[in-house]
Amino acid sequence: MAAHVADTIKLGRRARAWDDEVSRFRGKLMWREMISKLIDPDRAWAVYTQYGEPRVKGCTMCGGYCPMLMVMQQVKKIRGEVDE
């Protein structure tokens, strides 16, 4: 993590803009969009789908216990929106 921060600082605004874009996609659980912006999207996609395309919307590490997914579900519930 420290190396990531150091690289972002060293490489300046362009790197920060890219990092922010990837982070926004990750925070919204938009995996295809996030992977398309990575340095090696083909390799990232291969790792992401190595056991088949995940069936849950959360990340492959957290699955259905993804905190971002839980927050999104609670917000929808509070707003009275129907979950997909």
Residue frames relative to the residue before (quaternion, step in Angstrom):
aa qw qx qy qz dx dy dz
M 1.0000 0.0000 0.0000 0.0000 0.00 0.00 0.00
A 0.6537 0.5129 -0.3223 0.4535 3.58 0.92 -0.84
A 0.6369 0.5178 -0.3293 0.4667 3.59 1.01 -0.76
H 0.6185 0.5425 -0.3361 0.4584 3.57 1.04 -0.75
V 0.6599 0.4947 -0.2994 0.4798 3.58 0.91 -0.93
A 0.6543 0.5172 -0.3143 0.4536 3.59 0.91 -0.90
D 0.6557 0.5032 -0.3124 0.4683 3.59 0.94 -0.86
T 0.6431 0.5247 -0.3236 0.4543 3.58 0.96 -0.84
I 0.6628 0.4829 -0.2990 0.4879 3.58 0.97 -0.82
K 0.6703 0.5175 -0.2954 0.4424 3.57 0.88 -0.96
L 0.7486 0.4191 -0.2168 0.4658 3.58 0.92 -0.91
G 0.4911 -0.7388 0.3726 0.2723 3.57 1.27 -0.05
R 0.8497 -0.2479 0.1623 0.4360 3.50 -1.39 -0.36
R 0.6416 0.5344 -0.3406 0.4321 3.56 0.94 -0.80
A 0.6629 0.4879 -0.2967 0.4842 3.56 0.96 -0.87
R 0.6422 0.5228 -0.3243 0.4573 3.57 1.00 -0.78
A 0.6418 0.5188 -0.3248 0.4621 3.59 0.96 -0.83
W 0.6482 0.5065 -0.3110 0.4760 3.59 0.99 -0.86
D 0.6629 0.5120 -0.2995 0.4570 3.57 0.91 -0.94
D 0.6454 0.5153 -0.3142 0.4681 3.59 0.99 -0.81
E 0.6476 0.5211 -0.3185 0.4557 3.58 0.97 -0.84
V 0.6545 0.4977 -0.3063 0.4797 3.58 0.92 -0.90
S 0.6556 0.5215 -0.3065 0.4521 3.59 0.97 -0.87
R 0.6326 0.5267 -0.3355 0.4581 3.60 0.99 -0.78
F 0.6570 0.4973 -0.3102 0.4741 3.58 0.92 -0.88
R 0.6540 0.5074 -0.3174 0.4626 3.59 0.94 -0.85
G 0.6649 0.5185 -0.2964 0.4485 3.58 0.95 -0.85
K 0.7135 0.4101 -0.2406 0.5147 3.57 1.16 -0.61
L 0.4260 -0.7272 0.4277 0.3267 3.57 1.38 0.11
M 0.3870 0.6950 -0.4961 0.3479 3.55 1.06 0.80
W 0.1398 -0.8738 0.4616 0.0624 3.53 0.51 1.29
R 0.6503 0.5148 -0.3376 0.4451 3.62 0.86 -0.83
E 0.6711 0.4935 -0.2961 0.4673 3.57 0.93 -0.92
M 0.6459 0.5166 -0.3218 0.4609 3.57 0.98 -0.85
I 0.6785 0.4954 -0.3004 0.4517 3.57 0.81 -0.98
S 0.6374 0.5446 -0.3361 0.4290 3.61 1.00 -0.73
K 0.7001 0.4621 -0.2631 0.4766 3.60 1.19 -0.46
L 0.5180 0.6624 -0.4120 0.3509 3.60 1.24 -0.14
I 0.6844 -0.4975 0.3461 0.4054 3.56 -1.27 0.37
D 0.7880 0.0910 -0.0360 0.6079 3.59 0.99 -0.84
P 0.1358 -0.8509 0.5017 0.0768 3.60 0.38 1.21
D 0.6194 0.5489 -0.3582 0.4321 3.61 1.02 -0.66
R 0.6704 0.4735 -0.2911 0.4915 3.58 0.93 -0.88
A 0.6395 0.5236 -0.3297 0.4563 3.60 0.94 -0.83
W 0.6572 0.4996 -0.3135 0.4692 3.59 0.95 -0.83
A 0.6293 0.5346 -0.3317 0.4562 3.60 1.02 -0.79
V 0.6624 0.4792 -0.3059 0.4878 3.59 0.96 -0.81
Y 0.6522 0.5416 -0.3074 0.4324 3.59 0.91 -0.94
T 0.7895 0.2993 -0.1348 0.5186 3.58 1.00 -0.85
Q 0.2935 0.8085 -0.4805 0.1714 3.61 1.19 0.26
Y 0.7528 0.2871 -0.1903 0.5609 3.61 1.16 -0.48
G 0.6875 -0.3846 0.2532 0.5616 3.55 1.25 0.46
E 0.6084 -0.5570 0.4033 0.3961 3.54 -1.18 0.42
P 0.5023 -0.6766 0.4428 0.3065 3.60 -0.75 1.03
R 0.3683 -0.7486 0.5185 0.1872 3.56 -1.06 0.82
V 0.6565 0.4625 -0.3144 0.5062 3.58 1.26 -0.18
K 0.5324 -0.6439 0.4445 0.3230 3.54 -1.14 0.57
G 0.5903 0.5767 -0.3639 0.4319 3.59 1.16 -0.56
C 0.6714 -0.4916 0.3508 0.4295 3.55 -1.26 0.13
T 0.6338 -0.5537 0.3832 0.3806 3.56 -1.24 0.37
M 0.6173 0.5320 -0.3531 0.4596 3.60 1.17 -0.33
C 0.7767 0.3469 -0.1703 0.4973 3.59 0.82 -1.00
G 0.1989 -0.7975 0.5381 0.1871 3.57 1.05 -0.71
G 0.8385 -0.1415 0.1306 0.5097 3.55 -0.85 -0.95
Y 0.6503 0.5095 -0.3145 0.4676 3.59 1.28 -0.15
C 0.3173 0.7777 -0.4834 0.2466 3.59 1.27 0.30
P 0.4338 -0.7200 0.4706 0.2685 3.62 -0.63 1.04
M 0.6343 0.5233 -0.3433 0.4538 3.61 1.00 -0.72
L 0.6381 0.5208 -0.3181 0.4695 3.57 1.02 -0.80
M 0.6584 0.5136 -0.3063 0.4570 3.58 0.95 -0.87
V 0.6406 0.5128 -0.3238 0.4709 3.58 0.99 -0.80
M 0.6541 0.5113 -0.3157 0.4595 3.59 0.92 -0.90
Q 0.6523 0.5118 -0.3151 0.4618 3.59 0.98 -0.82
Q 0.6560 0.5067 -0.3137 0.4631 3.60 0.98 -0.79
V 0.6319 0.5243 -0.3310 0.4650 3.57 0.99 -0.81
K 0.6509 0.5058 -0.3120 0.4724 3.59 0.93 -0.87
K 0.6464 0.5251 -0.3172 0.4537 3.57 0.98 -0.86
I 0.6615 0.5039 -0.2997 0.4676 3.58 0.94 -0.89
R 0.6945 0.4607 -0.2643 0.4853 3.58 1.03 -0.82
G 0.4669 -0.6880 0.4382 0.3415 3.58 1.23 -0.26
E 0.4294 0.6976 -0.4632 0.3382 3.57 1.21 0.42
V 0.4505 -0.6636 0.5249 0.2850 3.56 -1.14 0.64
D 0.3890 -0.7146 0.5320 0.2344 3.57 -0.91 0.94
E 0.5789 -0.6166 0.4193 0.3299 3.57 -1.11 0.78
